[in-house]
Every structure is written in C-alpha cells, then in structure tokens.
Amino acid sequence: MKAREGDYNSQIKLCLKAHLDAMTSADDVRETVKKYYGGRLESSCDLQTSAASCSLSCSPVPSVAEALRLVHPEVTKRFFGCGLPFPAKLEGCRVLDLGSGSGRDCYAFSKLVGPSGHVTGIDMTEELITASRQYIEYHQKKFDYKKSNVTFVQGYMEKLGEAGIQSDSMDIVLSNCVICLCPDERAVLQQAYDALKEGGELYFSDMYASKVVPQHMKDDAILWGEGMGGALFWQDLIALAHSIGFSTPHLVSASHIVIYNNDLKAKAGDISYASGTYRLFKLPRRPVTSKATVTYKGTVGDFPDQLDFDSSHCFKKDVAVEVDGEMAATLQSSRFFPDFEIEMLDKPESLSESTPQYCHLNPFLLADRLGSCVKQCSKTSKGKV
C-alpha cells in the first residue's frame, strides 16, 4: 500500500499549500481534512501509513464477511478506515456511523441490521456523501429490500443535532478511524453519548499515539490528514470516556501502524501509533455495581460456543464467570441481556478495584501480544462480538 514518496510529496504540497501554516481553529482542521479525503486521496492505497491495511486483510466472522463482499467495489475502493468495527447482534438496530466516508461500512451494516433496522451515515465531506448516495438503490436491490434502510447526511460529528440526529435515538454508534481527524474529540464522544439510548454502545476503531502529541504536530496539515496529528494518547481516552459518562472502555483488538513515508516518520519522532478498536457503553445514571456471576447461553448469531466480549472477557457457553460490577451493569442494560443468565453477588468492590490499573486497555501491549496485523486478525476476529 506504499505510494511513491516523490509523487506523494509533490502532490501534497500542491494540494495543501494553503494549509501548511499553523492551524488555529477547528475550521482550519476541517478544511484540511475535507481537501485531503475529498480530493487528494483516490483510494486507501494513497495513505502513507498501514492504518487501513488491517481492516482490508482481516478475515471477519461469516455474516460480516458476506456483508462486506456484497458492497459495491467502487464504494470499497474509497474506504479509509483502520479496523473492523462490526459488533455482533445488529439485527433490528438503529445504527449511526460517524464519518461514513464512501459508505462502505454503512452498506455492510445495512445488510446486518436487516430490513427492520436502519443505518445513518454522517460525513462532512460533500464529495464523499455524494459518492455514497449513488449506490443506495444498488444495495437495496442487492439485499432484496422493499425500501432502503440507509440514509446519508452531510454534517459534523461534533454537531449531530444540527444534522438532524436526535438524542436517545440510536442503539449503536460506530466509527472507523475518523475521530483522530476531528479537532475536538471530546465533543464527538459527547455527541455520540447523547445520541445513544440507555444501554447503547459506541463501538469504534481509531488511531492512538504512544504519548501526547505535541502542538507542532497538531499544526501540521499533512499529519492531520494522515490521522497522526489528531491521534489521542491512549490513556486520555479512558479519562475522556469517564468524564462524559461512558463506561470504562473495552479494548477489542489492536495492531501496530507502520509509517511508510520517511518525511512523516521523521516528523513523528519517538511517537508510535497503533490502531485500536474499543467499545464504550451508555449505562444507566445509577447502575447496580455489585459483582455478578454470568453465564452465556450461546444465543448470539455467529457465536454459538464462545463470545469474546473484548480482549479480556471471554464467555463460553454454559460456563459461569464472575465479573465486576461495571461489566455486570453493562450486560444487564445492553442488548446482550437476553443472552446471559445473571446472578448478582453481594460482594462489595475492593479498594484496589476502586482505583483500577488500565494496562489491559493499552493497544500497544495488545498489538505486541497479537503480532502483525494479519496474524492478529486470524487469531482474534473470529471471536469478537
């Protein structure tokens, strides 16, 4: 997926010449990203990192693989994501895709939610919204639906209300490597939280940095376009999620990101990047937080024997597992409640549990454990929900 560096440097200088000065506002960042993805990039092969390679090479569960196979090739060609944010049990759900781009994930979700569900894609780039809308009728016929269950709207992730997205209206909010392109990640997560129903989840892939990205990198238009300038330090995601009201993030999968271009590699310095997929839940305001014993019933499609909720929680059919209070509250309030037998335990949370360590949420450690992207996908994608 490596582009010729000489061509890259000359083209990007011409395309973004007016934006190479320091960016002083959110509008500057948005305009840079619009130009980058609306005009500069013809396909994912034009990206200068391996961010998109994992999602393109992984082998997902059968239902997701089939849905992706049915997406029109021209839609898939302009896909720029960095993961496979496809949670299980989507049938009948109302889904919102933040930064829907060409519409690849939206059309796959359209198949997975079925005719009784609905998918809304939102993107700020007019060229991509126009391109994605061209294939609505194609996929409706491909899936043999009486009417389309996909809508694409142009708007900003930080201003979902202005785009017509109502509060407490979505079962699932998804995103594939676009939050790192936004100048205000907190606003995005807050808007996602507001759009979700109680018990709903934010399930998303994104780029993360091994340390806080310095301001001079944030001021670089090229680094913003590649997702490197706006990537969160992974630990900041946890604090950000808690401050908004989300549950503690669950790390699902991760892979290291390779920077192909030597100029960009030099600009990154000692900062490394990883792709990470997390899931966050909108729990009730005052959830019951006592420990519980939970037993998976084997009732989620594609997962009759084992349900890997994330990289730390594996639920085998008919095997009782003790979980902490937050996980118990998550299973009780989410769409997975019918798939578990839950027995609450009268065990208070210990002091150590009240100040948890989050090493298991580090995407770099998980990527080290899983190895290369291809190896990672073969090991984990068949068990994720």
Sequence and secondary structure as in RCSB ss.txt:
>XXXX:A:sequence
MKAREGDYNSQIKLCLKAHLDAMTSADDVRETVKKYYGGRLESSCDLQTSAASCSLSCSPVPSVAEALRLVHPEV
TKRFFGCGLPFPAKLEGCRVLDLGSGSGRDCYAFSKLVGPSGHVTGIDMTEELITASRQYIEYHQKKFDYKKSNV
TFVQGYMEKLGEAGIQSDSMDIVLSNCVICLCPDERAVLQQAYDALKEGGELYFSDMYASKVVPQHMKDDAILWG
EGMGGALFWQDLIALAHSIGFSTPHLVSASHIVIYNNDLKAKAGDISYASGTYRLFKLPRRPVTSKATVTYKGTV
GDFPDQLDFDSSHCFKKDVAVEVDGEMAATLQSSRFFPDFEIEMLDKPESLSESTPQYCHLNPFLLADRLGSCVK
QCSKTSKGKV
>XXXX:A:secstr
    HHHHHHHHHHHSGGG S   SHHHHHHHHHHIIIII SSGGG SBSTTHHHHH    HHHHHHHHTS HHH
HHT   SS    S  TT EEEEET TTSHHHHHHHHHH TTSEEEEEES HHHHHHHHTTHHHHHHHTT SS  E
EEEE  GGGTGGGT  TT EEEEEEES GGG S HHHHHHHHHHHEEEEEEEEEEEEEESS   HHHHT HHHHH
TTSSS EEHHHHHHHHHHHT    EEEEEEE  B  HHHHHHHTT  EEEEEEEEE   SS     EEEEE S B
TTBSSEEE SSS EEEBT EEEE HHHHHHHHHSTTGGGEEEEE      HHHHS   GGG HHHHHHHH SHHH
HHHHHGGGB 
